[in-house]
Amino acid sequence: MSAALSLGPVLYNWPAEELRDFYFRIADEAPLGRVYLGEVVCSKRTPFFARYLSEVAARLKSAGKEVVYSTLALIMSEAEMDAVRTLAQSPDILIEANDIGSAALLADRAHVIGPFVNVYNEGTLDYLARSGASLVSLPWELPAPAIAALAKSAAIPLEVQIFGRIPLAISARCYHARQCGLHKDGCQYVCAEDPDGLTVETLDGEDFLAVNGTQTLTHTIGALMPELEELRGMGIENFRLWPQAIDMVAVAQIFRDVLEGRTETQEAWQNLAGIADFAPFSNGFYHGEEGVSLKR
């Protein structure tokens, strides 16, 4: 079976024209089968890219890529809920639900469960499958034994995140605005100044986390390249890359070459490190260890 490689939604606040051109290049050059589009972190960003969304989706589809529309991970207003309801009324698109309320709206039609929904056990997985989910993208924090147990019982395909800063939490408060002395309602979109997130240090001056508007991520980059063979042995054949402000076409090609046996893991790992050099790699969640002890 050929592994399916996908690109998750862009989590950061990139300029709309740059984001459009990013997706055009992904459509034309990246060896990906599925691309997720949509704002997941902050609804205030949505209008900027909205005028390009249909054009981008059409370009991706014409290049043979499946397009999935992602919903917000934290819905905090009736207007945001209405936006999901409107999206759910479109019968001909595939939607990724990133909260359980959105999943309820999509029950009884094919949809994807995103990694912001807590799928930690077989009972939850079975319930979501019976409710119409055609694929579940698992949370990053699951260790290898948990992934294996879910894969063994799953009646639908599972997707594992294999590259990118790891989403940890999302809040009603905007950390980016606060550190600039601003309120969320008047944030001036300062998150756009940090296209890979803003590094947060400990009191001892050690890089610790990254902030992206209302979202907290790891400082380190998750990169499950050495673990790909083991994941495929569990029956996982769907793998997600998170976009970062680097050459994602090259990143996708590196992972594709490993999945198809064209490049040895060690060589590919060195190539990846040369591209994703803004933070170290760490796969602590997968191995059930402190990530700081596994930095590379």
C-alpha positions as CSV (number, residue, x, y, z in Angstrom):
1,M,0.0,0.0,0.0
2,S,1.3,3.5,-0.9
3,A,1.5,5.9,2.0
4,A,-0.7,9.0,1.9
5,L,1.2,12.3,2.7
6,S,-0.9,15.3,3.6
7,L,-0.3,19.0,4.5
8,G,-2.1,20.3,7.5
9,P,-3.7,23.8,7.6
10,V,-1.3,26.7,8.1
11,L,-1.5,27.5,11.8
12,Y,0.3,30.9,11.5
13,N,-0.7,34.4,10.3
14,W,1.0,34.6,7.0
15,P,0.2,37.5,4.6
16,A,-2.7,36.5,2.4
17,E,-0.9,36.9,-0.9
18,E,2.1,34.9,0.3
19,L,-0.2,32.2,1.6
20,R,-1.9,32.1,-1.8
21,D,1.4,31.7,-3.6
22,F,2.5,29.1,-1.1
23,Y,-0.5,26.9,-1.9
24,F,0.0,27.5,-5.7
25,R,3.5,26.1,-5.4
26,I,2.2,23.2,-3.2
27,A,-0.3,22.4,-5.9
28,D,2.3,22.4,-8.7
29,E,5.3,20.9,-7.1
30,A,4.6,19.0,-3.8
31,P,4.2,15.2,-3.7
32,L,1.1,15.4,-1.5
33,G,-2.2,13.7,-1.8
34,R,-4.3,15.8,0.5
35,V,-4.1,19.5,1.6
36,Y,-6.1,20.9,4.5
37,L,-7.3,24.5,4.1
38,G,-8.8,26.9,6.6
39,E,-8.2,28.9,9.7
40,V,-7.8,26.8,12.8
41,V,-6.4,29.2,15.4
42,C,-8.1,32.6,15.2
43,S,-11.2,33.6,13.3
44,K,-10.0,37.2,13.1
45,R,-7.5,36.1,10.5
46,T,-10.1,34.4,8.2
47,P,-11.2,37.4,6.1
48,F,-7.8,38.2,4.8
49,F,-7.4,34.9,2.9
50,A,-11.1,34.3,2.1
51,R,-10.9,36.1,-1.3
52,Y,-8.3,33.5,-2.4
53,L,-9.8,30.4,-0.9
54,S,-11.8,29.2,-3.9
55,E,-9.0,29.9,-6.3
56,V,-6.5,28.0,-4.2
57,A,-8.9,25.1,-3.8
58,A,-9.4,24.9,-7.5
59,R,-5.7,25.0,-8.2
60,L,-5.1,22.2,-5.7
61,K,-7.9,20.0,-7.1
62,S,-6.7,20.6,-10.7
63,A,-3.3,19.3,-9.6
64,G,-5.0,16.1,-8.4
65,K,-4.9,16.9,-4.7
66,E,-7.8,16.2,-2.3
67,V,-8.9,19.4,-0.5
68,V,-10.2,19.2,3.1
69,Y,-11.7,22.3,4.8
70,S,-10.6,22.6,8.4
71,T,-12.6,24.2,11.2
72,L,-11.5,26.2,14.2
73,A,-10.1,24.3,17.2
74,L,-11.8,26.6,19.7
75,I,-15.2,28.1,18.9
76,M,-16.1,31.0,21.2
77,S,-18.9,32.9,19.6
78,E,-22.2,32.4,17.8
79,A,-20.7,33.9,14.7
80,E,-17.9,31.3,14.7
81,M,-20.5,28.6,15.2
82,D,-22.6,30.0,12.3
83,A,-19.5,29.8,10.0
84,V,-19.2,26.1,10.8
85,R,-22.9,25.6,10.2
86,T,-22.6,27.3,6.8
87,L,-19.6,25.2,5.9
88,A,-21.5,22.0,6.9
89,Q,-24.3,22.9,4.6
90,S,-22.0,22.4,1.6
91,P,-22.6,18.8,0.6
92,D,-19.8,18.4,-1.9
93,I,-16.8,19.2,0.3
94,L,-14.9,17.2,2.8
95,I,-14.6,19.0,6.2
96,E,-12.1,18.4,9.1
97,A,-13.8,18.9,12.5
98,N,-11.3,20.3,15.1
99,D,-13.8,20.4,18.0
100,I,-16.5,18.0,19.0
101,G,-19.3,20.5,18.3
102,S,-18.3,20.7,14.7
103,A,-18.1,16.9,14.6
104,A,-21.7,16.7,15.8
105,L,-22.8,19.0,12.9
106,L,-21.1,16.6,10.5
107,A,-22.6,13.4,11.8
108,D,-23.9,11.0,9.2
109,R,-21.8,12.5,6.4
110,A,-18.2,11.7,5.6
111,H,-15.8,14.0,7.4
112,V,-12.4,14.0,9.0
113,I,-11.7,14.3,12.7
114,G,-8.8,16.7,13.3
115,P,-5.9,16.3,15.8
116,F,-7.4,18.9,18.2
117,V,-10.2,16.5,19.1
118,N,-9.1,14.2,22.0
119,V,-9.1,10.7,20.6
120,Y,-7.4,8.7,23.3
121,N,-9.1,5.3,23.3
122,E,-10.9,2.7,21.2
123,G,-14.4,3.6,22.4
124,T,-14.0,7.2,21.2
125,L,-12.6,6.1,17.9
126,D,-15.4,3.6,17.4
127,Y,-18.0,6.3,18.2
128,L,-16.6,8.8,15.8
129,A,-16.4,6.1,13.0
130,R,-20.1,5.2,13.6
131,S,-20.9,8.9,13.4
132,G,-19.5,9.3,9.9
133,A,-15.8,10.0,10.3
134,S,-13.9,8.6,7.3
135,L,-10.4,9.4,8.8
136,V,-9.1,10.4,12.2
137,S,-6.0,12.5,12.6
138,L,-4.6,11.5,16.0
139,P,-3.4,13.9,18.6
140,W,0.4,14.3,18.7
141,E,0.8,13.5,22.4
142,L,-0.1,9.8,22.0
143,P,2.9,7.5,22.6
144,A,3.7,4.6,20.3
145,P,1.8,1.9,22.3
146,A,-1.4,4.0,22.2
147,I,-1.1,4.6,18.5
148,A,-0.6,0.8,17.9
149,A,-3.6,0.0,20.1
150,L,-5.9,2.4,18.2
151,A,-4.6,1.2,14.8
152,K,-5.3,-2.4,15.8
153,S,-9.0,-1.6,16.6
154,A,-9.7,1.1,14.0
155,A,-12.4,0.5,11.4
156,I,-11.3,3.6,9.5
157,P,-7.9,5.0,8.5
158,L,-5.8,6.9,11.0
159,E,-3.4,9.8,10.3
160,V,-0.3,10.6,12.4
161,Q,1.4,14.0,12.5
162,I,5.0,13.5,11.5
163,F,6.5,17.0,11.0
164,G,6.2,20.5,12.5
165,R,6.0,22.4,15.8
166,I,3.6,20.4,17.9
167,P,0.3,22.1,18.8
168,L,-0.1,21.9,22.6
169,A,-3.0,24.2,23.6
170,I,-5.3,26.9,22.5
171,S,-6.8,29.6,24.7
172,A,-9.4,32.4,24.6
173,R,-6.6,34.9,25.4
174,C,-4.1,36.1,22.8
175,Y,-0.6,35.7,24.1
176,H,0.9,37.5,21.2
177,A,-1.2,40.6,21.8
178,R,-0.5,40.6,25.6
179,Q,3.2,40.5,25.3
180,C,3.0,43.6,23.1
181,G,0.8,45.3,25.7
182,L,-2.3,45.0,23.5
183,H,-5.8,43.5,24.1
184,K,-7.1,40.7,21.9
185,D,-9.8,42.9,20.3
186,G,-7.1,45.4,19.3
187,C,-4.3,43.0,18.7
188,Q,-3.1,44.8,15.5
189,Y,-2.4,41.3,14.2
190,V,1.1,41.2,15.8
191,C,1.2,37.4,15.3
192,A,2.0,38.1,11.7
193,E,5.5,39.2,12.8
194,D,6.4,35.6,13.8
195,P,5.7,33.3,10.8
196,D,6.9,30.2,12.7
197,G,5.6,31.4,16.1
198,L,7.2,33.5,18.9
199,T,9.8,31.7,21.0
200,V,9.2,31.7,24.7
201,E,12.1,31.2,27.2
202,T,12.2,29.9,30.7
203,L,13.4,32.1,33.5
204,D,16.8,30.6,32.9
205,G,16.9,31.7,29.3
206,E,16.3,28.3,27.7
207,D,14.0,28.1,24.7
208,F,10.9,26.3,25.8
209,L,7.7,27.0,23.9
210,A,6.4,28.9,20.9
211,V,3.4,31.2,20.9
212,N,1.1,31.7,17.9
213,G,-1.7,34.2,18.7
214,T,-4.0,32.2,21.1
215,Q,-2.1,29.0,20.5
216,T,0.8,27.4,22.4
217,L,3.2,25.0,20.6
218,T,6.5,23.3,21.3
219,H,9.7,25.2,20.6
220,T,11.2,22.0,19.2
221,I,10.1,20.5,15.9
222,G,8.5,17.1,15.9
223,A,9.9,14.9,13.1
224,L,8.9,11.3,13.1
225,M,11.2,10.2,10.3
226,P,13.1,7.5,12.1
227,E,9.8,6.2,13.3
228,L,8.1,5.9,9.9
229,E,8.9,2.2,9.5
230,E,7.5,1.3,12.9
231,L,4.3,3.4,12.3
232,R,3.7,1.6,9.0
233,G,4.2,-1.7,10.8
234,M,1.3,-0.7,13.0
235,G,-0.9,-0.2,9.9
236,I,-0.6,3.6,9.7
237,E,-0.5,4.8,6.1
238,N,-1.6,8.5,6.5
239,F,0.9,11.0,7.5
240,R,0.5,14.8,8.1
241,L,3.1,17.6,7.8
242,W,2.5,20.9,9.5
243,P,3.5,23.9,7.3
244,Q,6.3,26.0,8.6
245,A,7.9,29.1,7.0
246,I,10.5,27.0,5.2
247,D,10.6,25.1,1.8
248,M,7.7,22.8,2.4
249,V,7.9,21.3,-1.1
250,A,11.4,20.1,-0.2
251,V,10.2,18.8,3.1
252,A,7.4,16.9,1.5
253,Q,9.8,15.4,-1.1
254,I,12.2,14.2,1.7
255,F,9.4,12.4,3.5
256,R,8.0,11.0,0.2
257,D,11.4,9.6,-0.8
258,V,11.8,7.9,2.6
259,L,8.2,6.4,2.4
260,E,8.9,5.0,-1.0
261,G,12.3,3.7,-0.2
262,R,14.3,6.0,-2.5
263,T,16.4,7.6,0.3
264,E,17.8,6.1,3.5
265,T,16.6,7.5,6.7
266,Q,19.9,8.9,7.9
267,E,20.6,10.8,4.7
268,A,17.0,12.1,4.7
269,W,17.3,13.2,8.3
270,Q,20.4,15.2,7.5
271,N,18.6,16.8,4.5
272,L,15.7,17.7,6.7
273,A,17.8,19.2,9.4
274,G,19.4,21.5,6.8
275,I,16.0,22.9,5.8
276,A,14.2,23.0,9.2
277,D,17.0,24.7,11.1
278,F,15.0,27.2,13.1
279,A,14.7,24.8,16.1
280,P,15.9,21.4,17.1
281,F,14.0,18.1,16.6
282,S,12.4,16.3,19.5
283,N,10.1,13.2,19.5
284,G,9.5,12.9,23.2
285,F,5.7,12.3,23.0
286,Y,6.0,9.3,20.7
287,H,8.7,7.7,22.8
288,G,7.0,8.5,26.2
289,E,10.1,10.5,27.4
290,E,10.9,14.1,28.2
291,G,11.4,15.9,24.9
292,V,14.4,17.8,26.3
293,S,16.3,14.6,26.6
294,L,15.7,13.6,23.0
295,K,16.7,16.9,21.3
296,R,18.7,16.4,18.1
